[in-house]
């Protein structure tokens, strides 16, 4: 048996889709919660590491580990999905952020699956609040990518070219996911409130709403759409992002059919 008497089941291939217009039927909620149990979304941190502001999202503690109330997670996730689907209907920009190792690949895939933007290697200070500097770095990246076509290329030494290639790779890792964003996003989706605190603070300074997967050791207080759950397990991260991806794509589909 899983949390709250929910029986663990194999995760189905066609996962639940959050939608603004969906008033969830009981079997849909149970199906999603089953998937969350299977993915370990309910598994928090050790009780001694908890943040008191997460209390309302917790079910109990077991063997020194806080257990997240997945009914609360489902409610919060549906609110976030509703908000993001509405943005997608209006062709707004959404930035996915997840630089911890467990989130990097899933964040990139989520952004690419929705035609949105991402930062998954390192958040550079000022990525939102000092975008003029970031634009210069993007211009530098474009220059380095086309350096073979420049007049000075033939006169460069192997050492100089190797240094420039290392610079290009570094800029590409940091900026590839936002190079075509063309300005601040309309919302941010982040994995880990504590790990992505600088990105979240920058979003707040610009009044950009944030949807964040928040573990039991983090403070959800100033997050617009907190989603309580395990932000360390790859399967947990992927399940939450899969739901968000489907909501965004449904929003885009609704806009296309309008």
C-alpha positions, 0 to 999 in steps of 0.5 A: 500500500502507498501513502494514505492507503493508495496502492502503488501501481505501475506507471502507465505510459500515458500520464495524467494531463493537468488542464485548466478546464479539468475539474478532476474526477476521483479516478483521475486524482487517484491515478495521478497520486498512484503515479506520484507514489510510484515515482517517490514524489512523497518522499521528503528530507529527514525530519531534522532538515525540514522547513516549518513553512512546509508543515501544511503540505506534510502528511506524517513522518516515517523512519525519520523522513517527512512524507508529503501529502500527495493530495496537496501536491495534486492540488498545487500542481493543478493550479500551476498547470492551469496557470501555465496552460493559460499563458501558453494559450496567449503565446507567452514565454515560459522559462524552465530552470533546473541546474542540479544534476538530477534535473538537467536533462528533464528540464531541457527536454521539457523546454524543447517539448513545449517550444520554450526556454531553459537554463540547466547548467548554471544560473548566471547572476543577472540572467533576468535582471541584467539582460543587456550583459546577457545579450552581449554574451549571446552575441559573443557566442554567435561570433565564436560559432562563426569564427571560421568565417572571420578574416582573423581566423587564419592568423590565429594559433592553435592555442588561441583557437583552443582557448576560444573553443573552450569559451564557446563551449562554456557560453553554449552550456550556460546560454543555449537554452535562452539565446532566442528568448528575446527578453524576460519570460512571462513565467518561470518553472524551477526545480528546487526552491533552495537550489534555484534561489537566485533565479527565483529572487531575480524573477520576483524582482521583475514580478515574474510568477514562479512555479517551483517544485519545493521539497520539505527542507525549503521555504515555499512562502514567497513562491507563487505556485509551490508544488510540494514534492521530492526535488531530488529524485529523477523520476519525481522531477520527470513526472511533475514536468511531464504534467506541466509539459502536457498542460502547456501543449494543451494550452498551445493547442487550444490557441491554435484551434481558436 
